[in-house]
Amino acid sequence: MNKSTSQAPERSLDQRMEALRRANEIRSLRAQLKRDLKDGNVQIASVISDPPEYVQTAKVFDMLIAVPKYGKVKATRFLNHCRISQGKTIGGLSERQRSELVDLLDH
C-alpha cells in the first residue's frame, strides 16, 4: 500500500525547543496584554487598529472578552455587526472589518 498522507516535516530538538520557547513567550505577552486591557491600561481599539506582532494570531473574540464589561454576548454582537466570524484572528481582519470594529469600539 502506498501512503500518501502528508505529515509535518521532522524537526530537530533545537527547532522544537525554539518553537516551544516562542509559543510560551507569545502566551505570556498575550496574558499581560489581557491584564492591561482588564486594568484599563490599554485600549482595545488601539490593539485592533495597530496590533503588535504577538497578537496577530489571537482571536478577535478572545481579545474583546478580556475587556471589562464586554462579555460573550456583547463581543458576539460587535462581531456580528461588523460581519466578522468568531474564529477570525486579529491579523486576519480585512481593512473594512478592522476600521468598522475600531469605529464601533471608539463610541
C-alpha positions in Angstrom: 0.0 0.0 0.0 1.2 3.5 -0.9 0.8 6.0 1.9 0.2 9.5 0.5 -0.8 11.2 3.7 1.0 14.4 4.3 2.9 14.8 7.6 4.7 17.7 9.1 8.4 17.7 8.4 10.6 16.2 11.1 12.1 18.9 13.4 15.3 18.8 15.2 15.2 19.1 19.0 16.6 22.6 18.7 13.8 23.6 16.3 11.2 22.1 18.6 12.7 23.8 21.7 12.8 27.2 19.8 9.2 26.8 18.7 8.2 26.0 22.3 10.1 29.0 23.7 8.5 31.3 21.1 5.0 29.9 21.9 5.5 30.4 25.6 6.7 33.9 25.0 3.7 34.8 22.9 1.4 33.3 25.6 2.9 35.3 28.3 2.8 38.5 26.2 -0.9 37.9 25.4 -1.7 37.2 29.1 0.0 40.5 30.0 -2.0 42.3 27.3 -5.2 40.9 28.6 -4.4 42.0 32.1 -3.6 45.5 30.8 -7.0 45.5 28.9 -8.7 44.5 32.1 -7.0 47.2 34.1 -7.7 49.8 31.5 -4.0 50.5 30.8 -4.5 49.6 27.1 -7.5 50.4 24.9 -8.9 47.5 22.8 -9.4 49.8 19.8 -5.6 50.6 19.7 -4.8 46.9 19.8 -7.1 46.2 16.9 -6.1 49.2 14.8 -2.3 48.7 15.2 -1.8 45.1 16.7 1.6 44.1 17.9 3.2 41.0 16.2 2.3 38.7 19.1 -1.4 39.4 18.8 -1.7 38.8 15.1 -2.8 35.2 15.5 -5.0 35.8 18.5 -8.8 35.6 18.0 -10.6 38.9 18.0 -13.3 37.4 20.2 -10.8 36.4 22.9 -9.3 39.9 23.0 -12.8 41.5 23.2 -13.9 39.4 26.1 -10.7 40.4 28.0 -12.1 43.9 28.2 -14.2 44.7 31.3 -18.0 44.9 30.6 -17.5 43.1 27.3 -18.9 39.6 27.9 -19.6 36.9 25.3 -22.9 38.5 24.3 -21.6 42.0 23.7 -18.4 40.6 21.9 -20.6 38.5 19.7 -22.9 41.5 18.9 -19.9 43.6 17.9 -18.5 40.9 15.6 -21.9 40.2 14.0 -22.4 44.0 13.5 -19.1 44.2 11.6 -19.7 40.9 9.8 -16.7 39.2 11.4 -16.5 35.5 12.2 -15.9 34.5 15.8 -12.9 32.5 14.7 -11.3 35.4 12.9 -7.8 36.4 14.1 -6.7 40.0 14.6 -4.1 39.6 11.8 -6.8 38.1 9.5 -9.1 41.1 9.6 -9.7 43.0 6.4 -9.2 46.8 6.4 -13.0 47.2 6.3 -13.5 44.9 9.2 -10.7 46.5 11.2 -11.9 50.0 10.6 -15.6 49.2 11.3 -14.7 47.4 14.6 -12.4 50.3 15.7 -15.2 52.8 14.9 -17.7 50.7 16.9 -15.4 50.3 19.9 -14.5 54.0 20.0 -18.1 55.0 20.6 
